[in-house]
Amino acid sequence: MMPAMTEPELRALLDAHDALLRACLDASLSFTEFLAAYGDFPITYHLDGRAAAAAERAVLTLFRTRIAFHFKVWDVLSGLRAGDDANELHGEAARFVPLAALTRLRLLIARHPDFKAEPGERAAAQS
């Protein structure tokens, strides 16, 4: 379990992942580089708050809509991480998977241009 983050630390973490999304969408970062840098965020940081102490939950609550948006991004990206079957495809199929995921990310961001979403909504339900 990761130590509790302060408000500035969590803001910086979210800002960094917002910047990764922007860089991927404007093609200044390749989709492969984006996946490697984005990783399993926000899962690896336990930002769902289930195991958080009261003080940490208070900080998470401040950023609940930004965190919810990144869970939507994670939903879109799940299955595309290194080592997944999608990365072992070749030829046309290998090019299609990142294009499809990029299209879904663009649709998600079109629905949430401020990178905020209400908790509980699933990205797949919106696609």
Secondary structure as UniProt FT lines:
FT   HELIX           7..25
FT   TURN            26..27
FT   HELIX           31..38
FT   TURN            39..42
FT   HELIX           43..45
FT   TURN            46..48
FT   TURN            50..51
FT   HELIX           54..62
FT   HELIX           64..77
FT   TURN            78..79
FT   TURN            82..83
FT   HELIX           85..88
FT   HELIX           91..111
FT   TURN            113..114
FT   TURN            119..120
FT   HELIX           123..126
//
